[in-house]
């Protein structure tokens, strides 16, 4: 399962603890918001690493093409 699917699954299964008075548990809601934030941060970091690797690969290809054209 990829990171976006993990986020979708988390949101699909999201349930908040109810309180007798006041609706839902504030601490439970905050912990679930933190978990969601962590999932997004992880997905972002993975995408960032992938794109940096692609950029590095393309930079290497460009350098090789420039070197070959100068010969």
N, C-alpha and C positions, 0 to 999 in steps of 0.2 A: 504494500500500500504506500503511495507516495504522500508527501507532506500535505498537499492540498486535500487529498482524500481523508487524511487524518483529521484535518480541521473540519471538513464536512461531517465526518462521523461524530466528532466531538459535539458540534452544534446540533446535529440531529438527535443525539442522546441526552442533550443538556436538560437537566431537571434541577430546580432549586429547592432547598429545604424550606418548608413552610414553618411559620411561627404562629402561635396562637393569636397574637396581636401584632399587627403591622405588616402582614403579607409574607415576605420571605426573609430568611436569615441574611443579614447584611454581611456577616463574615463569610458565609457560604458563597454569596454572590461575588464578593471581592476575590475569593480564592479561585473561583471559576473564571473570572475575568483575567486574573493573572495567568492561569493555565492557558487560556486562549491567546493571550499576548505572547507567551513563551512559544506556543506552536507557530504563530506567525513569524516571530523572530527567527526561529529555527529554519522555517521555509525560506525566509528572505536570505539568510546566510548561505544556505545551500545554493540558491539561485545565483547569488553574488559570486560564489566560488566557481560555478559552472561558466558564468559569463566571463570572468577573469581568465579562465583557462582557454576559452574560445578566442578571446582577444590576444592572449599570448601566442596561441597557435597561428593566428592570422598575421601577427607581427613577424613571426619567424618565417612564414611563407613569403611575406613581402621583402624581408631582408634577403632571402635566397634569390628571389626574382631580380632584385636590384643588383646583387653580386653577379648573377649570371648575365645580366644585360650589360654590365661593365666589362665583361671579358671579351 
